């Protein structure tokens, strides 16, 4: 009985992690998709400093823009000169996403980078996270308060993206050691990346900036299961562009609710609210496995290209072997290509029957199976269009 109590306490401890940090901003990943740079602005978030670098208080006295480290002032009324230092641009989040969707997409971006199945939002996990976050207490909840789910906490962050990125960054600081078990220094990363976890729910105590995420349907950070559930290489297996598309393309301004958005000529994604980039049912991902990279669907359209080996529900060994080539516009030449020998199903052969090799840099040709038409994705602008770029 005593041994059981020790083991149970160990499992409970490793399923929860706390992170304290003071920072700001949206995060450093997928900035082209997520961030509008508004430039250096005054504290109202709208007005730019005048020609002399000054903003002004309501009483007419000079001050520096909002995101400056400090400064000095000279002159007088009507001719103030402001020397402000270390000023940073004001940024805003530019996608129309709910908070639940932002937490989900940020997690799925990092899981995608390591070929781990994407999460789905679970309403009951959002509820337990919200109930606990409302207490504004920076300590772990009891297991029964979160229905046995794992829990990550953070404090001082200003967005779901920045908190999630801080948890993920433990992979390199202090660094996850493949083959190891739980470590207090990497417990947030391992909870976030845990392969068998399927569902997510997060919430925030706004007054104290305390973030709470609950990881449900297979609790993470259980001793004895780390090697099976944590990638045993710290090197990402998918590109940032691929995973930004997988996580955020469904929310792009160029994506309609479904079908074609005539305003920008794009293929729209049928996004189901809390489903985020993963619109699957059950525990799997609604996508195709590229090596160990999950590529999601946006409605009926693929979100990324590469040689693929089945729909994720088939045994690759049972599929006919062939070679497919996916072409993308390269930086040095118009239309560099990559080719992988792999097993592909007849479904995939019909899905992408042609790939063009003469595209401008940044463009990739994809195929919309519902219309039978090719369309084009630009990873730099995160937009899709029917017309072939030249």
C-alpha beads as a LAMMPS data file, in Angstrom:
LAMMPS data file: protein, C-alpha beads

390 atoms
389 bonds

1 atom types
1 bond types

-500.0 500.0 xlo xhi
-500.0 500.0 ylo yhi
-500.0 500.0 zlo zhi

Masses

1 110.0

Atoms # bond

1 1 1 0.000 0.000 0.000
2 1 1 2.791 2.401 0.775
3 1 1 4.477 1.650 -2.547
4 1 1 1.216 2.395 -4.383
5 1 1 0.927 5.754 -2.682
6 1 1 4.440 6.732 -3.757
7 1 1 3.860 5.695 -7.376
8 1 1 0.482 7.427 -7.504
9 1 1 2.036 10.626 -6.176
10 1 1 4.781 10.394 -8.792
11 1 1 2.280 9.992 -11.629
12 1 1 0.215 12.872 -10.293
13 1 1 3.240 15.106 -9.995
14 1 1 4.523 14.426 -13.471
15 1 1 1.170 15.150 -15.091
16 1 1 1.362 18.807 -14.077
17 1 1 3.862 21.585 -14.749
18 1 1 4.203 25.253 -13.832
19 1 1 5.972 27.982 -15.791
20 1 1 6.624 31.527 -14.580
21 1 1 7.848 34.184 -16.986
22 1 1 7.268 37.822 -17.750
23 1 1 7.062 38.545 -21.451
24 1 1 4.856 40.091 -24.105
25 1 1 3.807 39.623 -27.701
26 1 1 2.175 37.021 -29.871
27 1 1 5.114 34.665 -30.303
28 1 1 7.917 34.229 -32.804
29 1 1 6.360 31.545 -35.038
30 1 1 4.056 31.926 -38.076
31 1 1 4.356 35.706 -37.903
32 1 1 3.362 36.168 -41.542
33 1 1 0.069 34.459 -40.808
34 1 1 -0.532 35.887 -37.340
35 1 1 0.958 39.341 -36.904
36 1 1 0.138 42.752 -38.309
37 1 1 3.013 45.174 -37.723
38 1 1 1.410 48.535 -36.980
39 1 1 4.682 50.397 -36.507
40 1 1 5.682 52.535 -33.531
41 1 1 2.541 54.018 -31.957
42 1 1 1.600 56.187 -29.001
43 1 1 -0.101 54.730 -25.960
44 1 1 -3.575 54.940 -27.514
45 1 1 -2.492 52.283 -30.016
46 1 1 -3.626 54.431 -32.945
47 1 1 -1.593 57.641 -33.166
48 1 1 1.919 57.721 -34.612
49 1 1 4.532 60.002 -33.010
50 1 1 4.949 63.390 -34.645
51 1 1 7.858 64.402 -36.901
52 1 1 9.990 65.121 -33.815
53 1 1 9.398 61.637 -32.365
54 1 1 6.946 62.800 -29.701
55 1 1 3.640 61.545 -28.379
56 1 1 1.633 63.726 -26.004
57 1 1 -0.284 63.263 -22.780
58 1 1 -3.717 64.759 -22.283
59 1 1 -2.133 67.792 -20.575
60 1 1 0.042 68.481 -23.636
61 1 1 3.323 67.327 -22.129
62 1 1 5.566 65.132 -24.301
63 1 1 6.115 61.430 -23.833
64 1 1 7.659 58.586 -25.758
65 1 1 5.686 56.028 -27.780
66 1 1 4.196 53.087 -25.916
67 1 1 6.865 50.469 -26.551
68 1 1 10.004 52.481 -25.856
69 1 1 12.506 51.882 -23.073
70 1 1 12.675 55.589 -22.229
71 1 1 13.883 58.902 -23.594
72 1 1 14.631 62.576 -23.056
73 1 1 12.807 65.743 -24.099
74 1 1 13.916 69.238 -25.034
75 1 1 12.326 72.407 -26.402
76 1 1 8.952 73.669 -25.370
77 1 1 5.295 73.939 -26.260
78 1 1 4.819 73.698 -30.014
79 1 1 8.421 72.594 -30.571
80 1 1 9.146 69.597 -28.382
81 1 1 12.025 67.360 -29.460
82 1 1 11.871 63.765 -28.237
83 1 1 14.828 61.369 -28.211
84 1 1 13.293 57.977 -27.443
85 1 1 15.304 54.789 -27.299
86 1 1 14.699 51.090 -27.965
87 1 1 11.247 51.656 -29.442
88 1 1 9.430 48.600 -30.712
89 1 1 6.596 48.262 -33.174
90 1 1 3.073 47.674 -31.978
91 1 1 1.687 44.402 -33.279
92 1 1 -1.801 42.966 -33.473
93 1 1 -3.216 39.493 -34.055
94 1 1 -4.737 39.587 -37.517
95 1 1 -6.742 36.356 -37.823
96 1 1 -10.370 36.025 -36.799
97 1 1 -9.979 33.239 -34.230
98 1 1 -11.547 32.493 -30.874
99 1 1 -9.294 32.060 -27.863
100 1 1 -9.958 28.297 -27.894
101 1 1 -8.898 28.157 -31.545
102 1 1 -5.723 30.101 -30.813
103 1 1 -4.691 27.737 -28.020
104 1 1 -5.425 24.746 -30.220
105 1 1 -3.624 26.036 -33.299
106 1 1 -0.511 27.031 -31.321
107 1 1 -0.289 23.547 -29.801
108 1 1 -0.888 21.888 -33.155
109 1 1 1.811 23.945 -34.852
110 1 1 4.453 22.567 -32.500
111 1 1 3.042 19.020 -32.584
112 1 1 3.080 19.149 -36.380
113 1 1 6.767 20.135 -36.354
114 1 1 7.531 16.771 -34.753
115 1 1 5.032 14.615 -36.646
116 1 1 2.679 14.164 -33.706
117 1 1 -1.078 13.817 -34.233
118 1 1 -2.946 17.082 -33.902
119 1 1 -5.164 17.824 -30.927
120 1 1 -8.846 18.714 -30.813
121 1 1 -10.582 21.025 -28.374
122 1 1 -12.660 19.215 -25.747
123 1 1 -15.508 21.209 -24.242
124 1 1 -15.251 19.543 -20.833
125 1 1 -11.496 20.271 -20.698
126 1 1 -12.186 23.928 -21.514
127 1 1 -14.719 23.929 -18.684
128 1 1 -12.340 22.458 -16.097
129 1 1 -9.557 24.826 -17.197
130 1 1 -11.944 27.794 -17.023
131 1 1 -13.247 26.812 -13.612
132 1 1 -9.752 26.577 -12.202
133 1 1 -8.436 29.678 -13.995
134 1 1 -11.282 31.678 -12.449
135 1 1 -9.662 31.112 -9.048
136 1 1 -6.558 33.032 -10.223
137 1 1 -4.295 30.825 -8.095
138 1 1 -0.844 29.992 -9.416
139 1 1 -0.589 26.451 -8.165
140 1 1 -1.762 23.149 -9.577
141 1 1 -5.341 22.002 -9.265
142 1 1 -6.304 18.696 -7.709
143 1 1 -6.592 15.778 -10.132
144 1 1 -10.348 15.540 -9.611
145 1 1 -10.741 19.212 -10.524
146 1 1 -9.535 18.416 -14.033
147 1 1 -11.014 14.919 -14.450
148 1 1 -7.541 13.387 -14.229
149 1 1 -6.161 15.385 -17.165
150 1 1 -2.606 16.717 -17.286
151 1 1 -2.065 20.390 -16.568
152 1 1 0.335 23.116 -17.648
153 1 1 0.410 26.514 -15.959
154 1 1 2.122 29.737 -17.010
155 1 1 2.096 33.285 -15.717
156 1 1 2.988 36.628 -17.265
157 1 1 2.302 35.893 -20.934
158 1 1 0.028 38.027 -23.060
159 1 1 -1.201 35.513 -25.626
160 1 1 -1.883 31.800 -26.110
161 1 1 0.903 31.735 -28.677
162 1 1 3.617 33.142 -26.417
163 1 1 2.723 30.863 -23.490
164 1 1 2.601 27.772 -25.716
165 1 1 5.906 28.692 -27.336
166 1 1 7.548 29.107 -23.917
167 1 1 6.406 25.615 -22.915
168 1 1 7.693 24.200 -26.193
169 1 1 11.061 25.980 -25.917
170 1 1 12.008 23.712 -23.035
171 1 1 12.989 21.256 -25.777
172 1 1 16.210 23.282 -26.086
173 1 1 16.322 25.247 -22.824
174 1 1 17.162 23.401 -20.647
175 1 1 16.788 20.675 -23.307
176 1 1 14.926 17.378 -23.459
177 1 1 17.228 14.340 -23.279
178 1 1 15.915 11.545 -25.537
179 1 1 15.572 8.305 -23.624
180 1 1 14.885 10.075 -20.351
181 1 1 11.761 10.309 -18.225
182 1 1 10.181 13.215 -16.439
183 1 1 12.207 16.340 -15.717
184 1 1 10.826 19.441 -14.034
185 1 1 12.737 21.523 -16.575
186 1 1 11.010 19.967 -19.592
187 1 1 7.646 18.878 -18.189
188 1 1 5.689 21.530 -20.089
189 1 1 7.226 20.497 -23.403
190 1 1 6.578 16.799 -22.840
191 1 1 2.966 17.483 -21.826
192 1 1 2.408 19.596 -24.937
193 1 1 3.979 17.035 -27.300
194 1 1 2.673 13.822 -25.644
195 1 1 1.650 11.574 -28.537
196 1 1 -1.298 9.723 -27.024
197 1 1 -3.011 12.870 -25.719
198 1 1 -5.936 13.736 -27.978
199 1 1 -7.840 16.649 -26.457
200 1 1 -7.097 20.131 -25.121
201 1 1 -8.825 22.806 -23.085
202 1 1 -7.281 26.088 -21.927
203 1 1 -8.290 29.238 -20.101
204 1 1 -6.728 32.341 -18.551
205 1 1 -7.092 34.399 -15.395
206 1 1 -6.860 37.767 -17.130
207 1 1 -6.223 39.869 -14.016
208 1 1 -3.059 37.942 -13.094
209 1 1 -2.168 36.564 -16.549
210 1 1 -2.269 32.958 -15.316
211 1 1 -2.744 30.441 -18.136
212 1 1 -4.166 26.966 -17.525
213 1 1 -4.182 24.158 -20.093
214 1 1 -5.674 20.714 -19.488
215 1 1 -4.530 17.756 -21.603
216 1 1 -7.235 15.089 -21.765
217 1 1 -7.954 11.658 -23.247
218 1 1 -4.655 10.083 -22.193
219 1 1 -2.883 12.021 -19.460
220 1 1 0.653 13.154 -20.376
221 1 1 3.881 12.868 -18.381
222 1 1 3.218 9.413 -16.931
223 1 1 6.413 7.724 -15.760
224 1 1 7.409 4.702 -17.814
225 1 1 5.710 5.989 -20.972
226 1 1 8.034 8.800 -22.066
227 1 1 9.921 6.948 -24.778
228 1 1 6.644 5.872 -26.393
229 1 1 5.024 9.297 -26.201
230 1 1 7.781 11.887 -26.614
231 1 1 9.675 12.215 -29.932
232 1 1 13.118 10.742 -29.422
233 1 1 14.781 13.351 -31.585
234 1 1 14.661 17.054 -30.830
235 1 1 15.043 17.933 -34.517
236 1 1 11.751 18.969 -36.167
237 1 1 10.632 16.701 -38.995
238 1 1 8.342 19.180 -40.752
239 1 1 9.075 22.688 -41.976
240 1 1 7.706 25.762 -40.267
241 1 1 5.833 26.712 -43.461
242 1 1 4.116 23.320 -43.648
243 1 1 2.982 23.485 -40.030
244 1 1 1.905 27.129 -40.161
245 1 1 -0.338 26.131 -43.054
246 1 1 -1.629 23.062 -41.215
247 1 1 -2.424 25.049 -38.071
248 1 1 -3.645 28.382 -39.446
249 1 1 -4.730 28.209 -43.105
250 1 1 -8.327 27.432 -42.136
251 1 1 -8.451 30.842 -40.437
252 1 1 -6.718 32.799 -43.196
253 1 1 -8.482 35.918 -44.512
254 1 1 -8.342 34.190 -47.889
255 1 1 -10.349 31.215 -46.584
256 1 1 -14.129 31.221 -46.752
257 1 1 -16.446 29.048 -44.683
258 1 1 -16.374 26.437 -47.443
259 1 1 -15.719 26.310 -51.164
260 1 1 -14.426 29.314 -53.059
261 1 1 -14.043 32.774 -51.579
262 1 1 -14.722 34.945 -54.603
263 1 1 -13.213 38.011 -52.940
264 1 1 -9.699 36.642 -53.256
265 1 1 -10.166 33.639 -55.519
266 1 1 -9.178 31.174 -52.833
267 1 1 -10.174 27.729 -51.724
268 1 1 -12.054 28.032 -48.436
269 1 1 -11.732 25.640 -45.519
270 1 1 -14.691 24.193 -43.692
271 1 1 -13.517 24.877 -40.182
272 1 1 -15.672 23.587 -37.346
273 1 1 -15.065 26.133 -34.570
274 1 1 -13.086 24.377 -31.871
275 1 1 -11.901 21.751 -34.351
276 1 1 -9.126 24.060 -35.564
277 1 1 -6.786 22.668 -38.164
278 1 1 -7.712 19.112 -37.256
279 1 1 -11.264 18.344 -38.334
280 1 1 -11.108 14.617 -37.707
281 1 1 -13.444 12.484 -35.684
282 1 1 -12.048 10.113 -33.094
283 1 1 -8.438 10.244 -32.043
284 1 1 -6.650 10.421 -35.402
285 1 1 -5.799 13.432 -37.521
286 1 1 -7.777 14.511 -40.558
287 1 1 -4.807 14.433 -42.822
288 1 1 -2.252 12.480 -44.737
289 1 1 1.006 11.271 -43.267
290 1 1 4.098 12.596 -45.041
291 1 1 6.876 10.485 -43.628
292 1 1 6.088 11.400 -40.044
293 1 1 4.553 14.768 -40.919
294 1 1 0.786 15.209 -40.584
295 1 1 -0.646 17.310 -43.381
296 1 1 -4.185 18.486 -42.634
297 1 1 -7.115 19.145 -44.910
298 1 1 -8.828 22.485 -45.386
299 1 1 -12.301 21.363 -46.404
300 1 1 -11.594 19.088 -49.352
301 1 1 -8.214 20.611 -50.115
302 1 1 -4.775 19.608 -48.962
303 1 1 -2.946 22.141 -46.830
304 1 1 0.566 21.143 -47.861
305 1 1 2.339 19.029 -50.443
306 1 1 4.992 16.337 -50.446
307 1 1 5.178 12.659 -51.313
308 1 1 2.648 10.866 -49.175
309 1 1 2.056 7.341 -47.965
310 1 1 -1.635 6.794 -47.488
311 1 1 -4.518 8.523 -45.787
312 1 1 -3.422 7.859 -42.242
313 1 1 -5.941 5.017 -41.888
314 1 1 -4.215 2.526 -44.172
315 1 1 -1.238 0.240 -43.806
316 1 1 1.460 1.781 -46.047
317 1 1 2.993 -1.635 -46.607
318 1 1 -0.197 -2.804 -48.348
319 1 1 -0.208 0.047 -50.869
320 1 1 1.394 -0.087 -54.336
321 1 1 4.846 1.433 -54.490
322 1 1 5.442 4.371 -56.811
323 1 1 7.177 7.730 -56.925
324 1 1 5.458 11.093 -56.794
325 1 1 7.084 14.472 -57.277
326 1 1 5.864 17.644 -55.613
327 1 1 7.100 20.905 -57.088
328 1 1 7.438 24.213 -55.340
329 1 1 8.796 27.543 -56.450
330 1 1 12.392 27.810 -55.230
331 1 1 14.441 30.831 -54.244
332 1 1 17.289 30.117 -56.648
333 1 1 15.349 28.652 -59.554
334 1 1 11.769 28.867 -60.710
335 1 1 10.392 25.512 -59.716
336 1 1 12.811 23.419 -57.722
337 1 1 11.307 20.030 -56.917
338 1 1 11.547 17.282 -54.332
339 1 1 10.946 13.628 -55.015
340 1 1 10.484 10.720 -52.609
341 1 1 9.904 7.060 -53.389
342 1 1 7.021 5.975 -51.236
343 1 1 3.870 3.902 -51.149
344 1 1 0.827 5.821 -52.320
345 1 1 -2.775 4.787 -52.665
346 1 1 -4.969 5.148 -55.714
347 1 1 -6.755 7.813 -53.677
348 1 1 -3.626 9.933 -53.611
349 1 1 -2.996 9.336 -57.311
350 1 1 -6.434 10.777 -58.055
351 1 1 -5.999 13.543 -55.500
352 1 1 -2.950 15.124 -57.094
353 1 1 -2.719 13.998 -60.728
354 1 1 -0.347 16.702 -61.901
355 1 1 2.329 18.862 -60.340
356 1 1 3.777 21.734 -62.326
357 1 1 7.472 22.491 -62.084
358 1 1 7.470 26.095 -63.300
359 1 1 6.161 28.229 -60.476
360 1 1 7.479 31.473 -58.986
361 1 1 9.283 31.277 -55.652
362 1 1 7.010 30.585 -52.694
363 1 1 4.192 28.991 -54.716
364 1 1 3.020 25.366 -54.614
365 1 1 0.452 23.680 -56.860
366 1 1 -2.230 21.667 -55.040
367 1 1 -5.360 19.819 -56.113
368 1 1 -8.957 20.283 -54.974
369 1 1 -10.624 16.887 -55.216
370 1 1 -14.197 18.212 -55.001
371 1 1 -13.870 20.366 -58.130
372 1 1 -11.153 18.408 -59.903
373 1 1 -9.124 21.587 -60.341
374 1 1 -5.593 22.562 -59.472
375 1 1 -5.068 25.597 -57.249
376 1 1 -2.045 27.417 -55.892
377 1 1 -0.808 28.126 -52.364
378 1 1 1.658 30.884 -51.473
379 1 1 3.460 30.086 -48.208
380 1 1 4.650 33.680 -47.856
381 1 1 1.209 35.322 -47.966
382 1 1 -0.659 32.233 -46.725
383 1 1 -3.240 32.635 -49.494
384 1 1 -4.609 30.289 -52.135
385 1 1 -5.937 31.069 -55.604
386 1 1 -7.289 29.285 -58.647
387 1 1 -5.223 31.179 -61.227
388 1 1 -1.757 29.800 -61.871
389 1 1 0.859 32.392 -60.848
390 1 1 3.417 33.503 -63.419

Bonds

1 1 1 2
2 1 2 3
3 1 3 4
4 1 4 5
5 1 5 6
6 1 6 7
7 1 7 8
8 1 8 9
9 1 9 10
10 1 10 11
11 1 11 12
12 1 12 13
13 1 13 14
14 1 14 15
15 1 15 16
16 1 16 17
17 1 17 18
18 1 18 19
19 1 19 20
20 1 20 21
21 1 21 22
22 1 22 23
23 1 23 24
24 1 24 25
25 1 25 26
26 1 26 27
27 1 27 28
28 1 28 29
29 1 29 30
30 1 30 31
31 1 31 32
32 1 32 33
33 1 33 34
34 1 34 35
35 1 35 36
36 1 36 37
37 1 37 38
38 1 38 39
39 1 39 40
40 1 40 41
41 1 41 42
42 1 42 43
43 1 43 44
44 1 44 45
45 1 45 46
46 1 46 47
47 1 47 48
48 1 48 49
49 1 49 50
50 1 50 51
51 1 51 52
52 1 52 53
53 1 53 54
54 1 54 55
55 1 55 56
56 1 56 57
57 1 57 58
58 1 58 59
59 1 59 60
60 1 60 61
61 1 61 62
62 1 62 63
63 1 63 64
64 1 64 65
65 1 65 66
66 1 66 67
67 1 67 68
68 1 68 69
69 1 69 70
70 1 70 71
71 1 71 72
72 1 72 73
73 1 73 74
74 1 74 75
75 1 75 76
76 1 76 77
77 1 77 78
78 1 78 79
79 1 79 80
80 1 80 81
81 1 81 82
82 1 82 83
83 1 83 84
84 1 84 85
85 1 85 86
86 1 86 87
87 1 87 88
88 1 88 89
89 1 89 90
90 1 90 91
91 1 91 92
92 1 92 93
93 1 93 94
94 1 94 95
95 1 95 96
96 1 96 97
97 1 97 98
98 1 98 99
99 1 99 100
100 1 100 101
101 1 101 102
102 1 102 103
103 1 103 104
104 1 104 105
105 1 105 106
106 1 106 107
107 1 107 108
108 1 108 109
109 1 109 110
110 1 110 111
111 1 111 112
112 1 112 113
113 1 113 114
114 1 114 115
115 1 115 116
116 1 116 117
117 1 117 118
118 1 118 119
119 1 119 120
120 1 120 121
121 1 121 122
122 1 122 123
123 1 123 124
124 1 124 125
125 1 125 126
126 1 126 127
127 1 127 128
128 1 128 129
129 1 129 130
130 1 130 131
131 1 131 132
132 1 132 133
133 1 133 134
134 1 134 135
135 1 135 136
136 1 136 137
137 1 137 138
138 1 138 139
139 1 139 140
140 1 140 141
141 1 141 142
142 1 142 143
143 1 143 144
144 1 144 145
145 1 145 146
146 1 146 147
147 1 147 148
148 1 148 149
149 1 149 150
150 1 150 151
151 1 151 152
152 1 152 153
153 1 153 154
154 1 154 155
155 1 155 156
156 1 156 157
157 1 157 158
158 1 158 159
159 1 159 160
160 1 160 161
161 1 161 162
162 1 162 163
163 1 163 164
164 1 164 165
165 1 165 166
166 1 166 167
167 1 167 168
168 1 168 169
169 1 169 170
170 1 170 171
171 1 171 172
172 1 172 173
173 1 173 174
174 1 174 175
175 1 175 176
176 1 176 177
177 1 177 178
178 1 178 179
179 1 179 180
180 1 180 181
181 1 181 182
182 1 182 183
183 1 183 184
184 1 184 185
185 1 185 186
186 1 186 187
187 1 187 188
188 1 188 189
189 1 189 190
190 1 190 191
191 1 191 192
192 1 192 193
193 1 193 194
194 1 194 195
195 1 195 196
196 1 196 197
197 1 197 198
198 1 198 199
199 1 199 200
200 1 200 201
201 1 201 202
202 1 202 203
203 1 203 204
204 1 204 205
205 1 205 206
206 1 206 207
207 1 207 208
208 1 208 209
209 1 209 210
210 1 210 211
211 1 211 212
212 1 212 213
213 1 213 214
214 1 214 215
215 1 215 216
216 1 216 217
217 1 217 218
218 1 218 219
219 1 219 220
220 1 220 221
221 1 221 222
222 1 222 223
223 1 223 224
224 1 224 225
225 1 225 226
226 1 226 227
227 1 227 228
228 1 228 229
229 1 229 230
230 1 230 231
231 1 231 232
232 1 232 233
233 1 233 234
234 1 234 235
235 1 235 236
236 1 236 237
237 1 237 238
238 1 238 239
239 1 239 240
240 1 240 241
241 1 241 242
242 1 242 243
243 1 243 244
244 1 244 245
245 1 245 246
246 1 246 247
247 1 247 248
248 1 248 249
249 1 249 250
250 1 250 251
251 1 251 252
252 1 252 253
253 1 253 254
254 1 254 255
255 1 255 256
256 1 256 257
257 1 257 258
258 1 258 259
259 1 259 260
260 1 260 261
261 1 261 262
262 1 262 263
263 1 263 264
264 1 264 265
265 1 265 266
266 1 266 267
267 1 267 268
268 1 268 269
269 1 269 270
270 1 270 271
271 1 271 272
272 1 272 273
273 1 273 274
274 1 274 275
275 1 275 276
276 1 276 277
277 1 277 278
278 1 278 279
279 1 279 280
280 1 280 281
281 1 281 282
282 1 282 283
283 1 283 284
284 1 284 285
285 1 285 286
286 1 286 287
287 1 287 288
288 1 288 289
289 1 289 290
290 1 290 291
291 1 291 292
292 1 292 293
293 1 293 294
294 1 294 295
295 1 295 296
296 1 296 297
297 1 297 298
298 1 298 299
299 1 299 300
300 1 300 301
301 1 301 302
302 1 302 303
303 1 303 304
304 1 304 305
305 1 305 306
306 1 306 307
307 1 307 308
308 1 308 309
309 1 309 310
310 1 310 311
311 1 311 312
312 1 312 313
313 1 313 314
314 1 314 315
315 1 315 316
316 1 316 317
317 1 317 318
318 1 318 319
319 1 319 320
320 1 320 321
321 1 321 322
322 1 322 323
323 1 323 324
324 1 324 325
325 1 325 326
326 1 326 327
327 1 327 328
328 1 328 329
329 1 329 330
330 1 330 331
331 1 331 332
332 1 332 333
333 1 333 334
334 1 334 335
335 1 335 336
336 1 336 337
337 1 337 338
338 1 338 339
339 1 339 340
340 1 340 341
341 1 341 342
342 1 342 343
343 1 343 344
344 1 344 345
345 1 345 346
346 1 346 347
347 1 347 348
348 1 348 349
349 1 349 350
350 1 350 351
351 1 351 352
352 1 352 353
353 1 353 354
354 1 354 355
355 1 355 356
356 1 356 357
357 1 357 358
358 1 358 359
359 1 359 360
360 1 360 361
361 1 361 362
362 1 362 363
363 1 363 364
364 1 364 365
365 1 365 366
366 1 366 367
367 1 367 368
368 1 368 369
369 1 369 370
370 1 370 371
371 1 371 372
372 1 372 373
373 1 373 374
374 1 374 375
375 1 375 376
376 1 376 377
377 1 377 378
378 1 378 379
379 1 379 380
380 1 380 381
381 1 381 382
382 1 382 383
383 1 383 384
384 1 384 385
385 1 385 386
386 1 386 387
387 1 387 388
388 1 388 389
389 1 389 390
